Amino acid sequence: MTHRGSRVLHVGSLTRVEGEGALLLRIDNGTVAAAQLKIYEPPRFFEAFLRGRRHTEPPDITSRVCGICPVAYQMSACRAIEDVCGVTVDGQLAALRRLLYCGEWIESQTLHIYLLHAPDFLGYDSAIHLSRDRRADVERGLRIKQAGNAVLELLGGRSIHPVNVRVGGFHRTPTRAELRPLAERLRRARDDAEETVRWVAGFDFPDAVCDADLFALAEPGTYAIDGGTPTVLPYGDGQEPRSFPVRDFTAHVVEEQAPYSTALQARLDGRRHLTGSLARYAVSGHLLPPAVREVARAAGLDGVCRNPFRSIVVRAVEVLYAIEEALRLIDAYEPPPRPAMDVPPCAGTGHGATEAPRGTLYHRYVLDADGIVTDARLVPPTSQNQGAIEEDLRRIVQAELTRGDATDAGLTRLCERAIRNHAPCISCSAHFLDLTVERA
């Protein structure tokens, strides 16, 4: 703390987030002058790694961007490469991809709910401390996560960085008999997921409103997971949703370098935007199955939710939906005649976007006639959300200061909690878009 009513709070290492980040909060005479989410992980060079590789390689390479959400990177990469080559994966191969993605939603969202986020609402420093007093709650979360991991293991070959995904489909597809025990496990997880929605709905939620535009994929007739059309729900009364083609993504979502962060920050048509669970529910919540919608309504979700603290409830509803959707896909499954479609190399530019648990993930690849990647662009959710997170921090801290003399320790806890509302995957955002080497 400094003199004249000014102080600086610096959190050198954020806890219970994916990756390594810091926070700088500067308060001048009772006014929040700066709130900076500092991402200091070194650049990861994935776009540079992809250049010069064959068109079949991006799904395996990009899955290493994140150990929690590798399927999102694989599916966005596959969609972009197949877009270049004019191939549309459909039928049971598309259904299997969606099933695999459901597995990732289940394990990833559950990890955040139980291990990273719930301790904030219940007054614990970690899930380890939480488990000492509420063992049954933590065990319920672990059972759900294990069910999601089982989906990844069966369809992806392993639960972390799956190896069975390829451009055009899979290296191997399962039999109906192999899916049967998976369905039994998911049916048990469904009961745990319903209880999770009821559990988190009972938490105490501070009043807060995110005034950013909400941005998610939309797909006719279903809750978008593994594809769709980018759709914006602007903030403000009387604003109508608008959409644009995936190929125009970077014309609308523009990234800029922040001097204090190794992650680029993005704006949508020049405005702050938020992607992820709150945005998906706002855009497509009406398309959830009736039984899931009823559970959501009973949990206090009716229409658009803009309170970031209630994002934990929306994530719990999405876990329940992913389980229901996985069971539907398994029930309708018939083994396809072959595990993958042919995707011959083709020159051109392709675009792909899917809904990672943390939000919309976009890939763009440029191939030459031999199918060699000459340029790659990845836009992850956290770089898109960073501006909205910082504005949330500024607003929430300002409100706390207005209510009274907040302590540094109290403000630090509040800020970390506000950041965790958005489940930032910090490692995913630390990309590097251009590499130039000059040698004498």
N, C-alpha and C positions, 0 to 999 in steps of 0.2 A: 504494500500500500504506500502511496506517496502523499505529499501534502496537498492542501487546497482542494480537498474533496475528490481528487483523482486517484485512480488505482488501476493496476494492471494485473489480471489473473492469467497465469500461463500454466496450462496442464501439459506437461511434457510428453505424457504417454496416456492415451485414452484406454480405458479398460472395457472389457466385454464388447468389443467390436471386432470385425474380421479385418485383420491387418494392423498396421501401425500408423497412428496419426496423433496430432496434438491440437490444442485449442489455445488461441490467444483472444482475450477479452479485455478491451480497454474502456474504462469508464471515466468520463470527464465531468466533474461537478454534477453527478447524478444522471448523466445521459450516456447511453451506450454509444461510444464513438466508433467502435470497430468490434466485429465478431468474426474471427477467421478460423475456419477449419483447415488446419495445416496438415497436408499430406506430404510426409517427408521420405516415404519409401523411394529408393532409387528407381529411375526409369527402367522399364522391363524389356523394351526393344522388341516386343512381339511383332509389330508391324514390319520391322526390319528383318526379323527372322524369317518371315513368310515370303519375302521377296526372293525369287529364284527357286522356290520349291514347286513340285508338281501339284496339279489341281486336286489330287487325291489326298494331299497331306494336311491342309488346314484344320480339318476336324480333330486330328490327333494332336497337332501342335497347340491349337488354341484351347483345348480342354485343360491344358496345364496353367492357363491363366488363373483358374480358381479351383481349389480342392473341394469347395462346398457346392459350387454350381457348375461343374464341368459340362453337364448335358446342355445347358443353355448355350455355351460357346460352341459345342459341337453342332447343335441344331441350327444356330444362326449361320455357321460356316457352311453347312450342307445346303441350306436354302440359297445362300448367295452363289455358291459354285454351280448348283443345279440351275439357277436363274441364268447364269452366263451360257450354260450349255443347252438351254431350252428343254430341260427335263423336269417333269412334274411327278413327284412321288405320291402315289395315291393308294387307295384300297387298304388292304391289311398292313402293308408296310408303313403307310402313314399312321394307321391306328397304333401300331407298335411304337412308333416314334412318340406319339402322344402319351402312350402308357409309360414309356421311359421317362418322359418329362414330368408326368404326374408323380413318379417316384421321387424325382428331385425336389419338386414342390413340397412333398410330404416331409422328407428328411431335413431339408434346408429351413423351411418355415418353422418346423417344430424345434429345431436346434435354437433358432433365434428366440422363439416364444419362451421356452423353458430354461435354457442355459444362459441367455444373454439379457433378456428383457424383463421377465417376470420378477426377478429379484428387486428391480427398481420399485415395483408397486407394493412389495411385501416387506420392504425394509431390510433386505439382506445384501451383503457385499458380493455374494457369488452364489452360483447354484450349489456349490459344495456346502456353504453355510445353510442354504435353504433346505437341503436334503436332510440335515440333522434334525430339523423340526417338522418337516413336511415331506417325509420320505415317500409316501404314497403318491403325492403330486409329481415329484421328479421321476419316479419309476413309471408313471403313466406316460410322461413325455418321452422317456427312453424307449418304451414299447412302440409308440407311434413312429419314432425315428427309425427304429430297427425295421419296421414294416416297409418304410420308404427305401431304406438301404437294401432290403431283400429284392425290391423291384429292380434297382440298379444292378445288383449282382447277377440276377437272372438274365436280364436283357442286355446289360452293358458288359458283362464279363467280370466286373468287380465294382465295388461301391464308390471308389475314388478313382478319378480319371479313367472312366470306362474305355475298353479297348475293342468292343464289338461293333461300334458305330462306324459306318463308312459312307462316303458319297454314294447316293443311290439307294441306301437302305442299311443293311446289316451284313456282317460276315456270316452270321448264323442266326436263324430264327427258331423260337421255341416250339415245342409241341403243345397241344391242349393239355396233355397230362402233366407237363412241367408247370403249367400255369395254375393248375388246380390247387396245390397247397398254398400258392401265393394268394389266391382268392380267399382261402380260409383265414389266412393271417390278416388280410385287409379287412375282412368282416369284423374280426375282433378289434382291430384298430379303429373302425368306424365308431364303436361305442366310446372308446377313449377320446376320439376327436370331438364327439358331441359333448362329452363331459368337459373337455378343454374349453369349448366355446362358453359354456355356462360358468366355468371357473374364472376365466379372464374377464367376462362381462361383469363380475362382481367386484372387480378392482375399483379403487378410487381414482377418478380421472380428473386432473385439473382442467379448467376451461382454457381452450386455445383454439385458434383458427389459422389454418394455413391459407394465405391469400394468393398462392401461386396457381397458374394454370395447371390443370390435371391432364396428363398425357399417357395414353396406353393404346395398345392394339385393340381393334374391334373386329370380330368375325361374325357374320350373319348366323343367327340361331344358336350360338354357343358362347360360353365364357372363353375368351381368347387365352390360349396358352402357348402354342407352338407356331403361331403365325397370325396374320391379320393385317388390317389397314391402320396405319398411324392415325390416331384420332385425338383431338384436343377439345377439352371442356374448359373454356376460359373462365377465369374468376370474374364475378360481377353479375348483377341482376340483368336478366334479359339476354344474356350471351348464349348463342346457339353453338352446339358442337360443330366442328369442322374436321375434315379429313384430307389427307393427301397420299399419293402413292408412295410405297416404300422407296422407290428409286429417287424420290425427291427429298429423302430424309435430311441429307446434309445441306440442302438449300434452306431448310427451316431450322434445323438444330445446328447451331454454329458454336464451335468450341474456341475458347481463347485461353491463353496462358495467364494464370495468376502468379504474381511474383513470389508468393509465399508457399506455393504448392507444386509438387511434381505431377499432380493430376490437372489436366485441362478442365476448365469449367465451361458448361454449355448453357446457351439460352435458346429458347424456342420463339422464333420470330421476334427476337429482341426482348423477350419477357422471361421472368423467372418461371420455371415449370417444375412439376413434381411428377415423377413416375414411380410405379410400384403398386403396392396393395391398395392404398386409398384411391389411386387413379383408376386402377382396374375395376374396383367395385363401383366407382362413380360412372364409368363408361359402360360396364357390362353386367352390373349386379342384377338387373332385371332379367337376365338370361340364365341365372342359376336355376337348377331344378327346384320345383316347388317345395320339397322337403327341406332343402338347404336354405331357401329363402325364409321359410318359417322359423328355422333355428336362428337365422340372422336377425329377424324381427324380434324374436323373444330376447335376444341379446342387446336390443336397443339400436340396431342398425336398420334404418328405414330411409332409403334414398341416399343422397350423397353425404358422406362423412368427411369433414375437413379438419377434425381434431386429431393432430398427429399422435397424441397420447392414446387414442382409441385405435390406432393402427394395429395393436396387438389383437384386438377383437376381430378385425377384418382378416388378419393372417390366420387366425384360428378357423374362421369360416372357410377360407381358401384351402386349408388342410382338409377339412371335412369334404369340401367339393372334390378335391383331387382324389380322395379315397373313393368317393362315389363314382367318379368318372373312371377311375382305374377298374373298379368292379364291373362297370358297364362294358368297358372295352374287352375285358377278359371274357365276359359272358358271350360277347358277339364274335370272339376270335375264331378264325379259321386259318390254318397255316397257309401262307402264300406259296405259289408254285416255285418261286426262287427267292433267295434272301435279299437280292439287290437288283435294281435296274441298271442297265448300262448307261454310263455317263461319259461319252467320248469327249476329248478336249475340244475346245472351241474358243476362238478369239472374241473378246468382248468384255463388258463390265456387268457384274451381277450384284444384286442387293438382297440381303436377307435380314429379317428381324423376328425375334421371338420374345416372349415374356419370361425373363429370368425372375426368380423369386423376388429380387430387389427392384425389378422394373424392366423397361424395354431395352433390349440389347440389339444393336445394329452392326452388321458386317457388310463391307463392300470389297470386292476383289476385281482386279483387272488381270485378264489372262491373255497371253499371246496365242498364236495358232497351234503351238505345241502343248498348250495347257500349262505353261509356266506362269507363276504369279509374278507380275511386274509391279503391282502396287496393292497395298492392303490398308484398310481403315476399319478400326474397331471403336465403337462409341458405347461405353458401358453405362449402366444406370447411375452409379455414384457420381461420376463427373457431371451428369445432367442434374443431379439432385443437390449438388454442393451449394449452389446459390440459394435454394429454398431452405436448406438446413441452416445456413448462416443467418438468413432473415428470421427464421424461427427463433434462433438463439437471441438475436437482437431484441425481438419483440417480447419474448418470455422473460428475459432478464430485466428489460425496461419495466415491465409490469411488476416484477418482484421489487425493484427499487422504489417504485411509486408507492407500494404498500407499506414500506418501512425500511429500516436500516438492515439490509441483508448482509450477512457475513460472507467473507471470502469462501469459507468452507461450504456454506450453504449454496452459494452461487455455483461453485464448482460441481457439486452433486447435481444441481438442477440442469446445468449445461450438458453434462455427460448423459443424463437421462434424456434430454431433448434430442441429442445426437442419436442415441440408441433407438428412439422412436422410428427412425428412418432406416435402420438396419444397414448402415453403409458397409459395402464391401470395399474397403480401402485399397487392398492389394489389386483388385480388379481395375481400379481407376488409374493406377500409376503406369500409364502407357507412354509411348514415345512415338510420335508420328513421322518423324523425318530424321534421317541420319546421313550426314555428309562428312566424308573423310578426305582431307587434303594432305597430300604428302609432297615434300620437296623432291 
